[in-house]
Amino acid sequence: MNIAIVDDNEQDRNDVLTYCQNYIHTNFSLEESSVHITTFDSGEALLEKYDSGAFDLVILDIYMTGITGLETAKKIRESDSEVSIIFLTSSDEHILEGYRVFAIGYFIKPLTEHQKEFAETFDFIFPKLLKKKGGITLKVNGAPIDISYSDIIYIDVFDSHNINFHLDNKVLVSLMSYGEACDLLLKDERFLEFNHRMILNMDYVEDMESESFRMTDGSELSISRRKRQDVKVAYMNHIINK
């Protein structure tokens, strides 16, 4: 997981870094070694190195010399709709504008006076970020391949022994049993068993029709008649809570 902290005030920047590190160490020690935090002293410095998917979370100061945090966020959103953004601010003046770039929250400065709010925000966002970064190792033609949960569109059973993992640009065939796949995928709230030995990633549903899902890759996936009501309720709950 990659986190960016952007603030032109060195003390504020270091405070956020320290709070992030302490929070992760205290609450997610097992994942600590896989979390990488990079600090930037301006929006320009971040954008110079920014590529879509480069960061999972960006913590942005709103008031900076040069390009502001809001302007930086708008630039980010031009190429990256998925990254989570939290603003740093000493005023609630621009809160509405922040939500227009789909910010997930605010940290009020100075952080030393708002430690509880910091922890509550991270309690909400950090587990969600970890789930997004979860993955699975498949053996394909005898070789291990790591894939992210977020890259799986759906899976189905090819025959009694093989499972097709349908990804955005290819299909991987694995000898993993369907039961093993269920144990791994259905722990993640994005995945839904919608038909016999078929599981889809609800983030890739383009539209739900009366008897099927239309996926972003063009696939039309029939919903089991027996499961139809429960599946529709589960999908609507996913949309509401997303």
C-alpha contacts under 8 A as a table, 3 or more apart, distances in Angstrom:
res1	aa1	res2	aa2	distance
1	M	34	S	6.25
1	M	35	V	4.76
1	M	36	H	6.13
1	M	55	F	7.36
1	M	56	D	6.28
1	M	129	L	7.89
1	M	130	L	7.66
1	M	133	K	6.89
2	N	35	V	5.98
2	N	36	H	4.88
2	N	37	I	5.91
2	N	38	T	7.68
2	N	54	A	7.17
2	N	55	F	4.83
2	N	56	D	5.49
2	N	57	L	6.81
3	I	35	V	7.52
3	I	36	H	6.18
3	I	37	I	4.68
3	I	38	T	6.29
3	I	55	F	5.64
3	I	56	D	5.97
3	I	57	L	4.86
3	I	58	V	5.86
3	I	59	I	7.73
4	A	37	I	5.79
4	A	38	T	4.94
4	A	39	T	5.73
4	A	40	F	7.33
4	A	55	F	6.67
4	A	57	L	6.34
4	A	58	V	4.71
4	A	59	I	6.11
5	I	13	R	6.82
5	I	16	V	7.43
5	I	17	L	7.24
5	I	37	I	7.36
5	I	38	T	6.30
5	I	39	T	4.70
5	I	40	F	6.11
5	I	58	V	6.04
5	I	59	I	4.82
5	I	60	L	6.24
6	V	13	R	6.91
6	V	39	T	5.92
6	V	40	F	4.72
6	V	41	D	5.76
6	V	42	S	6.07
6	V	43	G	6.64
6	V	46	L	7.32
6	V	58	V	7.55
6	V	59	I	6.12
6	V	60	L	4.92
6	V	61	D	6.11
7	D	10	E	7.10
7	D	12	D	6.92
7	D	13	R	5.38
7	D	40	F	6.54
7	D	41	D	5.17
7	D	42	S	6.06
7	D	43	G	7.95
7	D	60	L	6.45
7	D	61	D	5.12
7	D	64	M	6.91
8	D	13	R	7.33
8	D	40	F	7.66
8	D	41	D	4.40
8	D	42	S	5.44
8	D	61	D	7.79
8	D	64	M	5.90
8	D	65	T	7.23
9	N	12	D	5.43
9	N	13	R	6.05
9	N	41	D	7.22
10	E	13	R	5.00
10	E	14	N	6.09
10	E	41	D	7.43
11	Q	14	N	5.18
11	Q	15	D	6.09
12	D	15	D	4.99
12	D	16	V	6.29
12	D	109	K	7.97
12	D	110	P	7.47
13	R	16	V	5.37
13	R	17	L	6.30
13	R	39	T	7.28
13	R	41	D	7.90
14	N	17	L	4.95
14	N	18	T	6.07
15	D	18	T	5.15
15	D	19	Y	6.17
15	D	111	L	7.18
16	V	19	Y	5.14
16	V	20	C	6.07
16	V	111	L	7.42
17	L	20	C	5.21
17	L	21	Q	6.14
17	L	37	I	7.65
17	L	39	T	7.82
18	T	21	Q	5.15
18	T	22	N	6.03
19	Y	22	N	5.16
19	Y	23	Y	5.98
20	C	23	Y	5.18
20	C	24	I	6.18
21	Q	24	I	5.31
21	Q	25	H	6.05
22	N	25	H	5.09
22	N	26	T	6.04
23	Y	26	T	5.25
23	Y	27	N	5.96
23	Y	28	F	7.72
23	Y	119	A	7.36
24	I	27	N	5.30
24	I	28	F	4.96
24	I	29	S	6.29
24	I	31	E	7.91
24	I	32	E	6.13
25	H	28	F	5.76
25	H	29	S	4.73
25	H	32	E	6.11
26	T	29	S	6.18
28	F	31	E	5.54
28	F	32	E	6.18
29	S	32	E	4.96
29	S	33	S	7.95
30	L	33	S	7.36
31	E	34	S	5.58
31	E	35	V	6.77
32	E	35	V	5.47
33	S	36	H	7.79
40	F	43	G	7.46
40	F	45	A	6.11
40	F	46	L	6.05
41	D	45	A	6.79
42	S	45	A	5.25
42	S	46	L	6.64
42	S	64	M	7.02
42	S	65	T	7.64
42	S	66	G	7.54
42	S	67	I	7.53
43	G	46	L	5.19
43	G	47	L	6.19
43	G	64	M	7.89
43	G	66	G	7.72
43	G	67	I	5.86
43	G	68	T	6.75
43	G	69	G	6.55
43	G	72	T	5.57
44	E	47	L	5.17
44	E	48	E	6.04
44	E	66	G	7.80
44	E	67	I	6.68
44	E	72	T	7.71
45	A	48	E	5.27
45	A	49	K	6.92
46	L	49	K	5.58
46	L	50	Y	5.97
47	L	50	Y	4.76
47	L	72	T	7.39
47	L	75	K	7.86
47	L	76	I	7.52
50	Y	54	A	6.40
50	Y	76	I	7.87
51	D	54	A	5.31
51	D	79	S	7.74
51	D	80	D	7.99
52	S	55	F	7.75
52	S	79	S	5.83
52	S	80	D	4.95
53	G	56	D	6.90
53	G	80	D	6.83
53	G	82	E	7.68
53	G	83	V	7.02
55	F	58	V	6.80
55	F	83	V	6.52
56	D	82	E	7.91
56	D	83	V	5.10
56	D	84	S	6.14
56	D	129	L	7.06
57	L	83	V	5.77
57	L	84	S	4.69
57	L	85	I	5.81
57	L	86	I	7.64
58	V	83	V	7.26
58	V	84	S	6.27
58	V	85	I	4.89
58	V	86	I	6.33
59	I	85	I	5.90
59	I	86	I	4.76
59	I	87	F	5.67
59	I	88	L	6.83
60	L	69	G	5.59
60	L	73	A	7.99
60	L	85	I	7.24
60	L	86	I	6.21
60	L	87	F	4.73
60	L	88	L	5.62
61	D	64	M	6.64
61	D	68	T	7.76
61	D	69	G	5.40
61	D	87	F	5.62
61	D	88	L	4.29
61	D	89	T	6.08
62	I	68	T	5.79
62	I	69	G	4.04
62	I	70	L	5.95
62	I	87	F	6.23
62	I	88	L	5.96
62	I	89	T	5.78
63	Y	68	T	5.70
63	Y	69	G	6.32
63	Y	89	T	7.15
64	M	67	I	6.68
64	M	68	T	5.09
64	M	69	G	6.68
65	T	68	T	6.70
67	I	71	E	6.13
67	I	72	T	6.52
68	T	71	E	5.19
68	T	72	T	6.11
69	G	72	T	4.94
69	G	73	A	6.10
69	G	87	F	7.55
70	L	73	A	5.06
70	L	74	K	6.27
70	L	97	E	7.59
70	L	98	G	6.72
71	E	74	K	5.13
71	E	75	K	6.34
72	T	75	K	5.15
72	T	76	I	6.26
73	A	76	I	4.97
73	A	77	R	6.16
73	A	85	I	7.69
73	A	101	V	6.63
74	K	77	R	5.12
74	K	78	E	6.53
74	K	101	V	6.29
75	K	78	E	5.33
75	K	79	S	7.48
76	I	79	S	5.85
76	I	80	D	5.79
76	I	81	S	7.95
77	R	80	D	4.89
77	R	81	S	5.37
77	R	101	V	6.97
78	E	81	S	7.47
80	D	83	V	6.29
84	S	103	A	6.77
84	S	104	I	6.59
85	I	102	F	7.41
85	I	103	A	4.83
85	I	104	I	5.96
85	I	105	G	7.39
86	I	103	A	5.65
86	I	104	I	5.79
86	I	105	G	5.02
86	I	106	Y	5.37
86	I	107	F	7.14
87	F	98	G	7.59
87	F	103	A	7.21
87	F	105	G	6.53
87	F	106	Y	4.74
87	F	107	F	6.14
88	L	106	Y	5.84
88	L	107	F	4.85
88	L	108	I	6.00
88	L	109	K	6.69
89	T	92	D	7.18
89	T	106	Y	7.11
89	T	107	F	6.42
89	T	108	I	5.25
89	T	109	K	5.81
90	S	108	I	5.48
90	S	109	K	4.98
90	S	110	P	7.29
91	S	94	H	7.56
91	S	108	I	7.49
92	D	95	I	5.40
93	E	96	L	7.98
94	H	97	E	5.32
94	H	98	G	6.29
95	I	98	G	5.03
95	I	99	Y	6.59
96	L	99	Y	5.33
96	L	100	R	6.62
97	E	100	R	5.11
97	E	101	V	7.08
98	G	101	V	5.56
98	G	102	F	6.68
98	G	103	A	5.60
99	Y	102	F	4.62
99	Y	103	A	5.06
99	Y	104	I	7.42
100	R	103	A	7.43
103	A	106	Y	7.96
105	G	121	T	7.28
107	F	111	L	7.27
107	F	114	H	7.85
107	F	117	E	7.36
107	F	118	F	6.32
108	I	111	L	6.34
108	I	114	H	6.59
109	K	112	T	7.70
109	K	113	E	7.48
109	K	114	H	7.29
110	P	113	E	5.81
110	P	114	H	6.94
111	L	114	H	4.89
111	L	115	Q	5.87
111	L	118	F	7.44
112	T	115	Q	5.90
114	H	117	E	5.49
114	H	118	F	6.37
115	Q	118	F	5.06
115	Q	119	A	6.28
116	K	119	A	5.22
116	K	120	E	6.20
117	E	120	E	5.04
117	E	121	T	6.14
118	F	121	T	5.30
118	F	122	F	6.30
119	A	122	F	5.15
119	A	123	D	5.94
120	E	123	D	4.96
120	E	124	F	6.41
121	T	124	F	5.21
121	T	125	I	6.29
122	F	125	I	5.08
122	F	126	F	5.35
123	D	126	F	6.02
123	D	127	P	7.07
124	F	127	P	6.77
124	F	128	K	7.30
125	I	128	K	5.33
125	I	129	L	6.30
126	F	129	L	5.06
126	F	130	L	6.27
127	P	130	L	5.05
127	P	131	K	6.29
128	K	131	K	5.16
128	K	132	K	6.35
129	L	132	K	5.10
129	L	133	K	6.36
130	L	133	K	5.10
130	L	134	G	6.25
131	K	134	G	5.09
131	K	188	D	6.92
132	K	149	Y	6.98
132	K	150	S	6.18
133	K	148	S	6.60
133	K	149	Y	7.23
133	K	150	S	7.40
134	G	148	S	5.99
134	G	149	Y	5.77
134	G	150	S	7.83
135	G	146	D	6.94
135	G	147	I	5.56
135	G	148	S	4.04
135	G	149	Y	4.84
135	G	150	S	7.88
136	I	146	D	5.81
136	I	147	I	5.54
136	I	148	S	6.33
136	I	149	Y	6.89
136	I	184	L	7.91
137	T	144	P	6.21
137	T	145	I	5.45
137	T	146	D	4.42
137	T	147	I	6.32
138	L	143	A	7.95
138	L	144	P	5.45
138	L	145	I	5.16
138	L	146	D	6.39
138	L	147	I	7.68
138	L	174	S	6.30
138	L	176	M	7.40
139	K	142	G	5.47
139	K	143	A	5.19
139	K	144	P	4.43
139	K	145	I	6.17
139	K	174	S	5.98
139	K	175	L	7.04
139	K	176	M	7.77
140	V	143	A	5.31
140	V	144	P	6.31
140	V	145	I	6.85
140	V	172	L	7.05
140	V	173	V	6.38
140	V	174	S	5.46
140	V	175	L	7.61
147	I	151	D	6.86
147	I	152	I	7.94
148	S	151	D	5.34
148	S	152	I	7.12
149	Y	152	I	5.48
149	Y	185	L	7.83
150	S	153	I	7.89
150	S	201	N	7.98
151	D	167	L	5.65
151	D	168	D	6.42
152	I	155	I	7.63
152	I	165	F	6.68
152	I	166	H	6.05
152	I	167	L	4.83
152	I	168	D	7.18
152	I	200	L	7.93
152	I	201	N	6.60
153	I	165	F	7.77
153	I	166	H	5.61
153	I	167	L	5.43
153	I	168	D	6.72
153	I	200	L	5.95
153	I	201	N	5.23
153	I	204	Y	5.98
153	I	215	M	7.91
154	Y	165	F	6.38
154	Y	166	H	5.40
154	Y	167	L	7.39
154	Y	198	M	7.32
154	Y	199	I	5.56
154	Y	200	L	3.97
154	Y	201	N	5.76
155	I	163	I	6.75
155	I	164	N	5.44
155	I	165	F	4.70
155	I	166	H	5.82
155	I	198	M	5.71
155	I	199	I	5.39
155	I	200	L	6.37
156	D	163	I	5.76
156	D	164	N	5.37
156	D	165	F	7.05
156	D	197	R	6.10
156	D	198	M	4.64
156	D	199	I	6.80
157	V	160	S	7.00
157	V	161	H	7.73
157	V	162	N	6.02
157	V	163	I	4.41
157	V	164	N	5.99
157	V	178	Y	7.28
157	V	197	R	6.31
157	V	198	M	7.06
158	F	161	H	7.44
158	F	162	N	5.27
158	F	163	I	5.27
158	F	164	N	5.88
158	F	173	V	7.95
159	D	162	N	5.47
159	D	163	I	7.34
161	H	175	L	6.11
161	H	176	M	7.71
161	H	177	S	6.70
162	N	173	V	6.33
162	N	174	S	5.55
162	N	175	L	4.83
162	N	176	M	6.76
162	N	177	S	7.14
163	I	173	V	5.59
163	I	174	S	5.33
163	I	175	L	6.51
163	I	176	M	6.71
163	I	177	S	7.24
163	I	178	Y	6.94
164	N	171	V	6.31
164	N	172	L	5.74
164	N	173	V	4.68
164	N	174	S	6.60
165	F	171	V	5.52
165	F	172	L	5.05
165	F	173	V	6.24
165	F	174	S	7.54
166	H	170	K	6.38
166	H	171	V	4.57
166	H	172	L	6.61
167	L	170	K	5.30
167	L	171	V	5.75
167	L	172	L	7.65
168	D	217	D	6.97
176	M	180	E	6.47
176	M	181	A	6.87
177	S	180	E	5.24
177	S	181	A	6.42
178	Y	181	A	5.02
178	Y	182	C	6.17
178	Y	197	R	6.95
179	G	182	C	5.07
179	G	183	D	6.27
180	E	183	D	5.13
180	E	184	L	6.41
181	A	184	L	5.25
181	A	185	L	5.93
182	C	185	L	5.33
182	C	186	L	5.46
183	D	186	L	6.06
183	D	187	K	6.76
184	L	187	K	6.01
184	L	188	D	7.72
185	L	188	D	5.60
185	L	191	F	6.18
186	L	189	E	6.85
186	L	190	R	7.97
186	L	191	F	5.59
186	L	192	L	6.70
186	L	193	E	7.82
187	K	191	F	7.93
188	D	191	F	5.96
189	E	192	L	7.75
189	E	238	H	7.84
190	R	201	N	5.43
190	R	202	M	5.42
190	R	203	D	6.54
190	R	238	H	7.44
191	F	199	I	6.44
191	F	200	L	5.53
191	F	201	N	4.60
191	F	202	M	6.05
192	L	199	I	5.36
192	L	200	L	5.49
192	L	201	N	6.59
192	L	202	M	6.95
192	L	231	V	7.56
192	L	234	A	7.84
193	E	196	H	7.68
193	E	197	R	7.38
193	E	198	M	5.76
193	E	199	I	4.25
193	E	200	L	6.56
193	E	231	V	7.84
194	F	198	M	6.30
194	F	199	I	6.09
194	F	200	L	7.25
194	F	223	I	5.49
194	F	224	S	6.21
194	F	227	K	6.63
194	F	228	R	7.61
194	F	231	V	6.00
195	N	198	M	5.22
195	N	199	I	7.26
195	N	222	S	7.27
195	N	223	I	5.53
195	N	224	S	4.64
195	N	227	K	7.15
196	H	224	S	7.08
200	L	204	Y	7.98
201	N	204	Y	5.78
201	N	205	V	7.37
202	M	205	V	5.28
202	M	235	Y	6.94
202	M	238	H	7.51
204	Y	215	M	5.69
204	Y	216	T	5.54
205	V	208	M	7.14
205	V	213	F	6.49
205	V	214	R	6.04
205	V	215	M	4.54
205	V	216	T	6.07
206	E	213	F	7.56
206	E	214	R	5.57
206	E	215	M	5.06
206	E	216	T	5.28
207	D	213	F	5.97
207	D	214	R	5.17
207	D	215	M	6.97
208	M	211	E	7.98
208	M	212	S	6.20
208	M	213	F	4.62
208	M	214	R	6.29
209	E	212	S	5.24
209	E	213	F	5.98
209	E	214	R	7.55
211	E	222	S	5.96
211	E	223	I	5.51
211	E	224	S	7.91
211	E	225	R	7.73
211	E	228	R	7.45
212	S	220	E	6.56
212	S	221	L	5.31
212	S	222	S	4.18
212	S	223	I	4.99
213	F	220	E	5.80
213	F	221	L	5.11
213	F	222	S	6.46
213	F	223	I	7.14
214	R	218	G	6.52
214	R	219	S	5.88
214	R	220	E	4.70
214	R	221	L	6.42
215	M	218	G	5.37
215	M	219	S	5.18
215	M	220	E	6.39
215	M	221	L	7.65
216	T	219	S	7.27
223	I	227	K	7.11
223	I	228	R	5.95
223	I	231	V	7.76
224	S	227	K	5.16
224	S	228	R	5.71
225	R	228	R	5.08
226	R	229	Q	7.84
227	K	230	D	5.57
227	K	231	V	5.83
228	R	231	V	5.16
228	R	232	K	6.15
229	Q	232	K	5.30
229	Q	233	V	6.33
230	D	233	V	5.18
230	D	234	A	6.12
231	V	234	A	5.10
231	V	235	Y	6.16
232	K	235	Y	5.13
232	K	236	M	6.18
233	V	236	M	5.21
233	V	237	N	6.17
234	A	237	N	5.17
234	A	238	H	6.24
235	Y	238	H	4.99
235	Y	239	I	6.36
236	M	239	I	5.08
236	M	240	I	6.22
237	N	240	I	5.08
237	N	241	N	6.07
238	H	241	N	5.24
238	H	242	K	5.75
239	I	242	K	5.26
